[in-house]
Amino acid sequence: MKTNASCWTSLIRLSVAGVCVALVACSGTSRPQPADIQGVPVLQDMRSSWTANVGKIDFPLVVSAREDRIALANSQGVVAVLDAATGKDIWRLKLDQAISAGVGSDGQQLAVVTRNNELVALQDGKVQWRKSMPAQSFTPPLVAGARVFVLTADRSVIAFDGATGRQLWTQQRPGEPLVLKQAGVLLAFKNTLVVGLSGRLAGLDPNTGVIRWESAIATPRGTNDIERLVDLVSPFDRVDDVVCVRAFQTSLGCVNAERGQGMWTRPSVGEMGLSGNATLVVTPLSNGVVQAWSRTTGERLWETERLKYRILSAPLVTPRGVLVADNGGWLYLLSLADGALLNRIKLDSEELATAPVMAGGRYVVVTREGRVTGLQIP
C-alpha cells in the first residue's frame, strides 16, 4: 500500500502544569518504510574498544563528558562516572529516587533532578546536598562557576550555591502552557548564562538572573497549545562566540552570544538537536533526511536521503564524519563533505538514549537498554 511520503505518526511527550502527558501527532496515515541499506562500503574504519552497562534509561539523558571521564545515569537512580578510555567505573552510586534530568557536571561536582522534583548534588560518589524544586525539570542542571543552575518545566531558571545548595535567585518568563519532555538549552558562555526560553535564546547575568539579551529562533503560531509549542532542544552547538540551536519542529539558527544578536534562522522540521564544527551544523529532519548548513551564513551545504524514513538520533560531528543512529540500533558515519555513507555498525536492538559524545579519545554512545560503547574512529 502506498502512503504519502510526508505523512507519519509520532509520539510527542509534553508536560503541562507539572503533569506529563503523551500525545500522538499525526500528519497522515503511517510512516513510510525505509529502503534497505545493502553492501555498505567501509570507507572509514569504526571499531568498538569497550562496552559497559548502566541499566535502562527512559528519561532525556545527557551524558556529561569532561576530559577522560563521562558521567551518566539510569532511570532507577544510579549515577555513574566512567573512564572514557576503558569504560571502567570510577564511581557509581544508587540514589533513593528515580531520575528525570541529568547529568550536569563541571568535572568534579555532578547534579541530577529526581522525579520527586529534587535537585541532588554529588561529588566523589557521595551526596553533597538536596533541594526541593517548585516544578519538574527535563534539562540537565548546569554546574559552572561554583553554582548549579536549573531550567524547570514552568520555564523558570533557578541558581543555587554549589557548596551549600542555598538558592541565590530565580528568573521566570511567561510562555506557552506546554513544554516538551525533552532536554532543553542551558550553557555557560563566558560570564553569561545562555538559556532556551520557549522559542528564544536568552543571555542572563549568572549573578542576578537579570536578562541581558534575547534572540528569537522561532515564534509560536497556531490556534491551539500544541500547534503553538516552540521549545529549543538539546543538543546545541557552540564554537567560539556562536551558539547554534534547534527549535522543535520549526527551525534552526545561530546566535552570536557575545553581542546577543541572531545571525540567521532557517525553517527546519525536526525533533532532535544538532551538532557542528567551525564551518557547518548538521541536523536530521523528522523524515530521516540529514542536512548540513553553513555555520556563518545559514546556506544549505548538502542533504542526504540515504537514511530517509528512519527515526534518527541527534548527531555528533567528528573530524572523520557525522555520527548518527537509528531506532533499530544501527550507528552510521556520514561524510562531512556530502553526507555519503562511510560506514555503519550494529550497536544494540534499541535506539540511543542520547546523542553521541566525545571524551578521552573515544566516541561514546548509550542505548535505551543502558549499553554504553566506546568507539574509535582512526
RAFEN-V475642 format. One record per residue. N is the residue number from 0. SS is DSSP state (h for helix, s for strand, l for the rest). PSI is psi in whole degrees, -180 to 180 (999 if undefined). D_CENTER is the distance of its C-alpha to the mean C-alpha in whole Angstrom. Layout:
# RAFEN-V475642
N_SS_PSI_D_CENTER ; N_SS_PSI_D_CENTER
This chain:
# RAFEN-V475642
0_l_132_36 ; 1_l_146_34 ; 2_l_155_31 ; 3_l_129_30 ; 4_l_-18_27 ; 5_l_5_25 ; 6_l_137_25 ; 7_l_171_23 ; 8_s_134_22 ; 9_s_152_18 ; 10_s_124_17 ; 11_s_123_16 ; 12_s_125_15 ; 13_s_164_16 ; 14_s_134_17 ; 15_s_128_21 ; 16_l_37_23 ; 17_l_3_21 ; 18_s_131_22 ; 19_s_136_19 ; 20_s_156_20 ; 21_s_129_19 ; 22_s_149_21 ; 23_s_117_21 ; 24_s_123_21 ; 25_s_127_24 ; 26_l_23_25 ; 27_l_-162_27 ; 28_l_-53_29 ; 29_l_161_26 ; 30_l_131_24 ; 31_l_152_26 ; 32_l_134_26 ; 33_l_153_25 ; 34_l_146_27 ; 35_l_144_28 ; 36_l_116_27 ; 37_l_151_30 ; 38_l_48_31 ; 39_l_120_28 ; 40_l_140_30 ; 41_l_92_28 ; 42_l_-12_28 ; 43_l_124_26 ; 44_l_146_26 ; 45_l_117_23 ; 46_s_150_24 ; 47_s_135_23 ; 48_s_-21_24 ; 49_s_160_23 ; 50_s_153_22 ; 51_s_178_21 ; 52_s_136_20 ; 53_l_-5_19 ; 54_l_165_19 ; 55_l_147_18 ; 56_l_119_14 ; 57_l_22_14 ; 58_l_168_12 ; 59_l_77_8 ; 60_l_141_8 ; 61_l_126_6 ; 62_l_128_9 ; 63_s_121_11 ; 64_s_120_13 ; 65_s_110_16 ; 66_l_-113_19 ; 67_l_22_20 ; 68_s_147_18 ; 69_s_140_15 ; 70_s_133_15 ; 71_s_175_13 ; 72_s_163_15 ; 73_l_176_16 ; 74_l_-24_17 ; 75_l_0_20 ; 76_l_6_20 ; 77_s_127_20 ; 78_s_131_18 ; 79_s_145_19 ; 80_s_123_19 ; 81_s_152_20 ; 82_s_120_21 ; 83_l_-21_19 ; 84_l_-29_23 ; 85_l_-20_24 ; 86_l_1_22 ; 87_l_150_24 ; 88_s_133_24 ; 89_s_-44_24 ; 90_s_161_24 ; 91_s_134_23 ; 92_s_137_23 ; 93_s_116_24 ; 94_l_168_23 ; 95_l_9_25 ; 96_l_153_23 ; 97_l_159_20 ; 98_s_140_16 ; 99_s_-20_14 ; 100_s_138_11 ; 101_s_169_11 ; 102_s_136_11 ; 103_s_141_12 ; 104_s_147_15 ; 105_l_12_17 ; 106_l_-20_19 ; 107_l_-61_21 ; 108_s_142_20 ; 109_s_157_17 ; 110_s_140_16 ; 111_s_165_15 ; 112_s_133_16 ; 113_s_170_18 ; 114_l_-11_19 ; 115_l_18_22 ; 116_l_46_20 ; 117_s_128_21 ; 118_s_126_19 ; 119_s_125_20 ; 120_s_137_21 ; 121_s_156_22 ; 122_s_135_23 ; 123_l_39_25 ; 124_l_14_25 ; 125_s_147_26 ; 126_s_128_25 ; 127_s_-50_26 ; 128_s_165_26 ; 129_s_144_24 ; 130_s_135_24 ; 131_s_141_24 ; 132_l_152_22 ; 133_l_-12_23 ; 134_l_171_20 ; 135_l_161_17 ; 136_l_138_14 ; 137_l_0_11 ; 138_l_131_9 ; 139_l_138_9 ; 140_l_151_13 ; 141_s_122_13 ; 142_s_112_16 ; 143_s_142_18 ; 144_l_38_22 ; 145_l_27_23 ; 146_s_162_21 ; 147_s_125_19 ; 148_s_139_17 ; 149_s_135_15 ; 150_s_116_14 ; 151_l_169_16 ; 152_l_-11_16 ; 153_l_16_19 ; 154_l_36_17 ; 155_s_147_19 ; 156_s_127_18 ; 157_s_136_20 ; 158_s_138_21 ; 159_s_149_23 ; 160_s_128_25 ; 161_l_-29_23 ; 162_l_-38_27 ; 163_l_-20_28 ; 164_l_6_25 ; 165_l_133_28 ; 166_s_131_26 ; 167_s_-42_26 ; 168_s_166_25 ; 169_s_144_24 ; 170_s_125_23 ; 171_s_133_22 ; 172_l_135_22 ; 173_l_148_23 ; 174_l_-170_21 ; 175_l_152_21 ; 176_l_-23_22 ; 177_s_145_19 ; 178_s_145_15 ; 179_s_143_12 ; 180_l_68_12 ; 181_l_147_8 ; 182_l_135_6 ; 183_l_-156_7 ; 184_l_124_8 ; 185_s_112_10 ; 186_s_160_12 ; 187_s_132_15 ; 188_s_105_17 ; 189_l_-123_21 ; 190_l_39_23 ; 191_s_139_20 ; 192_s_118_17 ; 193_s_127_15 ; 194_s_143_14 ; 195_s_116_12 ; 196_s_104_15 ; 197_l_-124_16 ; 198_l_14_16 ; 199_s_144_17 ; 200_s_128_15 ; 201_s_143_18 ; 202_s_122_19 ; 203_s_150_21 ; 204_l_118_23 ; 205_l_-15_22 ; 206_l_-28_26 ; 207_l_-20_26 ; 208_l_-1_23 ; 209_l_135_25 ; 210_s_124_24 ; 211_s_-38_25 ; 212_s_161_23 ; 213_s_147_21 ; 214_s_126_20 ; 215_s_129_19 ; 216_l_-36_17 ; 217_l_152_18 ; 218_l_131_21 ; 219_l_134_21 ; 220_l_156_24 ; 221_l_175_26 ; 222_l_-8_28 ; 223_l_173_26 ; 224_l_-36_23 ; 225_l_-44_21 ; 226_l_-29_22 ; 227_l_-1_21 ; 228_l_118_18 ; 229_l_111_16 ; 230_l_144_12 ; 231_s_134_10 ; 232_s_155_6 ; 233_s_154_3 ; 234_s_155_3 ; 235_s_-179_7 ; 236_s_131_10 ; 237_s_130_13 ; 238_s_119_16 ; 239_l_-123_19 ; 240_l_-2_20 ; 241_s_125_18 ; 242_s_126_14 ; 243_s_138_13 ; 244_s_162_10 ; 245_s_139_10 ; 246_s_128_12 ; 247_l_121_12 ; 248_l_18_15 ; 249_l_-59_16 ; 250_s_174_16 ; 251_s_160_14 ; 252_s_170_16 ; 253_s_144_16 ; 254_s_137_18 ; 255_s_106_20 ; 256_l_-17_19 ; 257_l_-43_23 ; 258_l_-14_25 ; 259_l_30_22 ; 260_s_137_23 ; 261_s_138_21 ; 262_s_-45_22 ; 263_s_156_21 ; 264_s_150_19 ; 265_s_142_20 ; 266_s_137_19 ; 267_l_120_17 ; 268_l_106_16 ; 269_l_159_13 ; 270_l_-23_10 ; 271_l_158_7 ; 272_l_-160_6 ; 273_l_172_8 ; 274_s_161_10 ; 275_s_-175_13 ; 276_l_-160_16 ; 277_l_-17_19 ; 278_l_-24_21 ; 279_s_164_18 ; 280_s_145_14 ; 281_s_138_14 ; 282_s_146_12 ; 283_s_149_13 ; 284_l_170_15 ; 285_l_-27_16 ; 286_l_10_19 ; 287_l_-5_17 ; 288_l_136_19 ; 289_s_131_17 ; 290_s_149_17 ; 291_s_139_18 ; 292_s_148_19 ; 293_s_130_21 ; 294_l_-32_19 ; 295_l_-35_22 ; 296_l_-19_24 ; 297_l_10_21 ; 298_l_138_23 ; 299_s_123_22 ; 300_s_-43_23 ; 301_s_164_23 ; 302_s_151_21 ; 303_s_137_22 ; 304_l_13_23 ; 305_l_-30_23 ; 306_l_19_20 ; 307_l_140_21 ; 308_l_2_21 ; 309_l_148_19 ; 310_l_111_15 ; 311_s_153_13 ; 312_l_173_10 ; 313_l_150_7 ; 314_l_172_10 ; 315_s_121_11 ; 316_s_124_14 ; 317_s_167_16 ; 318_l_-22_20 ; 319_l_-8_21 ; 320_s_-175_19 ; 321_s_121_16 ; 322_s_130_14 ; 323_s_144_13 ; 324_s_159_14 ; 325_s_175_15 ; 326_l_2_16 ; 327_l_4_19 ; 328_l_8_18 ; 329_s_138_19 ; 330_s_128_17 ; 331_s_150_18 ; 332_s_118_19 ; 333_s_149_20 ; 334_l_138_22 ; 335_l_-24_21 ; 336_l_-41_24 ; 337_l_4_24 ; 338_l_6_21 ; 339_l_149_24 ; 340_s_119_23 ; 341_s_-29_24 ; 342_s_164_24 ; 343_s_148_22 ; 344_s_153_22 ; 345_s_125_22 ; 346_l_-48_20 ; 347_l_-174_20 ; 348_l_-4_21 ; 349_l_170_18 ; 350_l_168_14 ; 351_s_148_11 ; 352_l_-17_10 ; 353_l_172_6 ; 354_l_150_6 ; 355_l_154_10 ; 356_s_163_10 ; 357_s_134_14 ; 358_s_138_16 ; 359_l_34_20 ; 360_l_9_21 ; 361_s_153_19 ; 362_s_121_16 ; 363_s_129_14 ; 364_s_145_13 ; 365_s_127_13 ; 366_s_167_14 ; 367_l_-29_14 ; 368_l_-9_18 ; 369_l_8_17 ; 370_s_124_18 ; 371_s_128_17 ; 372_s_132_18 ; 373_s_124_19 ; 374_s_148_20 ; 375_s_135_22 ; 376_l_89_22 ; 377_l_999_26
